Structures are given as C-alpha cells and as structure tokens.
C-alpha cells in the first residue's frame, strides 16, 4: 500500500515572499502619494505666484500719474535707460519685485516687469516673471 501525503496550506518561504511583495507594493504606493502631494503643493504655489504677479502688473498698468512722474525723474537725471524698482514686497512665502524700464527707442513706451520668487519644496529658488508694455497716450496721462 502506498501512502500519499496531501499537503495543504502554504510553506514558510511562500508566505515570506508574498509578504515581501506586498511590502514593496505598499512602499511604492506611499512614494506615489508623497510625489502627488509635492506636485499639488508646487502647483498651488505657482498659482499663488501667478495671481500675485498678475495683480501687481495690473496695478502698474493702472498707475498713470505715478508712472509718468518716475519717468520724468529718470529723464531729468539723463539716464539712458531707466530701471527702477518700484517696490519689493516680502510675504512669508513670496518676494514680489516690480520694475519699470524706459525703452527709449519709442517715446512714452515703458516695459513693466514683475518677478515673484519663492523657495520650492527642496529649498531651491523658483521664479515667475511677467513682462508687459505700456505706452502713455494723451488719454492715459
């Protein structure tokens, strides 16, 4: 008579291999979650920086008299190209710097530039720069 032994269940090696595979899968999912959160935070900061830059640029476009007085001062001092920092604002997250440049080649044409900088997640400095132009006409003086 031949006795056959029926094996039921799993061996220790099989259980360890399955646990190892599940552990690596969980670690991969955790890393994916961390990367997703970093990307979301970066997108949020970029959106905030863009909003700050757009609002500052719009303020520069609308400041007709203030812009004209700064340009007149630059012409009196005989500077060929006027670059003046209007203001630098610092908040806990962002630094906003706005400049007006007299282009000189076309009368009353000014370049407006707004730079927003902040520290990224890894500590690197990130920048967003918006540029625009403004021409003072009789209607805007």
TIMAR-766163 format. One record per residue (C-alpha): residue number from 1; x, y negated, z negated. Coordinates in steps of 0.02 Angstrom, whole numbers. Each point is the difference from the previous one (the first is absolute). Example, Ala and Ser with C-alpha at 12.3 -4.5 7.8 and 13.67 -1.06 7.14 Angstrom:
// residues 2
SITE; 1; 615; 225; -390
SITE; 2; 69; -172; 33
//
This chain:
// residues 141
SITE; 1; 0; 0; 0
SITE; 2; 68; -169; 48
SITE; 3; -38; -143; -114
SITE; 4; -16; -170; 81
SITE; 5; 17; -150; -106
SITE; 6; -110; -144; 49
SITE; 7; 76; -169; -38
SITE; 8; -119; -136; -45
SITE; 9; 41; -182; -35
SITE; 10; 154; -103; 39
SITE; 11; 180; 21; -48
SITE; 12; 101; -129; -94
SITE; 13; 98; -53; 155
SITE; 14; -157; -34; 99
SITE; 15; -73; -107; -138
SITE; 16; 161; -100; -16
SITE; 17; 7; -32; 187
SITE; 18; -180; -59; 4
SITE; 19; 32; -115; -150
SITE; 20; 153; -71; 87
SITE; 21; -99; -36; 159
SITE; 22; -141; -83; -98
SITE; 23; 127; -106; -97
SITE; 24; 81; -64; 160
SITE; 25; -172; -38; 73
SITE; 26; -49; -101; -154
SITE; 27; 165; -95; 4
SITE; 28; -27; -40; 184
SITE; 29; -175; -65; -34
SITE; 30; 64; -106; -146
SITE; 31; 134; -77; 111
SITE; 32; -131; -36; 134
SITE; 33; -108; -87; -131
SITE; 34; 147; -107; -59
SITE; 35; 42; -50; 179
SITE; 36; -181; -45; 33
SITE; 37; -7; -111; -155
SITE; 38; 162; -88; 51
SITE; 39; -66; -31; 174
SITE; 40; -163; -68; -69
SITE; 41; 94; -117; -118
SITE; 42; 110; -60; 143
SITE; 43; -152; -32; 110
SITE; 44; -83; -97; -140
SITE; 45; 153; -109; -29
SITE; 46; 17; -33; 187
SITE; 47; -183; -50; 8
SITE; 48; 22; -120; -148
SITE; 49; 158; -73; 79
SITE; 50; -90; -25; 165
SITE; 51; -144; -88; -88
SITE; 52; 121; -115; -92
SITE; 53; 95; -40; 160
SITE; 54; -159; -34; 100
SITE; 55; -74; -114; -134
SITE; 56; 164; -96; -19
SITE; 57; 17; -19; 188
SITE; 58; -178; -64; 11
SITE; 59; 37; -128; -136
SITE; 60; 151; -59; 100
SITE; 61; -106; -17; 157
SITE; 62; -129; -104; -90
SITE; 63; 121; -120; -87
SITE; 64; 6; -133; 135
SITE; 65; 54; -153; -99
SITE; 66; 121; 93; -112
SITE; 67; 81; 83; 149
SITE; 68; 18; -165; 92
SITE; 69; 83; -88; -148
SITE; 70; 129; 140; -15
SITE; 71; 39; -10; 185
SITE; 72; 19; -190; -7
SITE; 73; 123; 17; -145
SITE; 74; 103; 124; 101
SITE; 75; 4; -119; 149
SITE; 76; 58; -144; -111
SITE; 77; 143; 105; -65
SITE; 78; 49; 39; 180
SITE; 79; 0; 188; -23
SITE; 80; -11; 82; 172
SITE; 81; -101; 148; -62
SITE; 82; -94; -17; -161
SITE; 83; -21; 154; -106
SITE; 84; -81; -36; -165
SITE; 85; -59; 122; -130
SITE; 86; -172; -63; -47
SITE; 87; -20; 114; -148
SITE; 88; 54; 164; -70
SITE; 89; -128; 87; -108
SITE; 90; 43; 147; -106
SITE; 91; -127; 117; -70
SITE; 92; 33; 161; -94
SITE; 93; 3; 93; 165
SITE; 94; 35; -123; 141
SITE; 95; 108; -148; 48
SITE; 96; -79; -114; 130
SITE; 97; 111; -124; 95
SITE; 98; -70; -117; 132
SITE; 99; 102; -108; 120
SITE; 100; -36; -130; 132
SITE; 101; 122; -20; 144
SITE; 102; 0; -147; 120
SITE; 103; 35; 83; 167
SITE; 104; 61; -163; 76
SITE; 105; -20; 51; 182
SITE; 106; -185; -45; 4
SITE; 107; -58; -152; -99
SITE; 108; -114; 38; -148
SITE; 109; 23; 189; 19
SITE; 110; 38; 84; -164
SITE; 111; 35; 181; -41
SITE; 112; -82; 63; -158
SITE; 113; 73; 153; -83
SITE; 114; -56; 95; -154
SITE; 115; 104; 139; -77
SITE; 116; -68; 114; -136
SITE; 117; 123; 117; -85
SITE; 118; -20; 130; -135
SITE; 119; 86; 152; -71
SITE; 120; -53; 168; 70
SITE; 121; -32; 159; -97
SITE; 122; 183; 53; 13
SITE; 123; 63; -175; -46
SITE; 124; 39; -55; 177
SITE; 125; -48; -176; 54
SITE; 126; -142; -6; 124
SITE; 127; -44; -154; 104
SITE; 128; -147; -59; 101
SITE; 129; 25; -152; 112
SITE; 130; -137; -95; 92
SITE; 131; 41; -139; 122
SITE; 132; -113; -124; 84
SITE; 133; 12; -167; 86
SITE; 134; -92; -162; -22
SITE; 135; -7; -148; 115
SITE; 136; -57; -163; -76
SITE; 137; -120; -89; 117
SITE; 138; -98; -160; -28
SITE; 139; -144; 103; -69
SITE; 140; 107; 82; -135
SITE; 141; 101; -153; -57
//
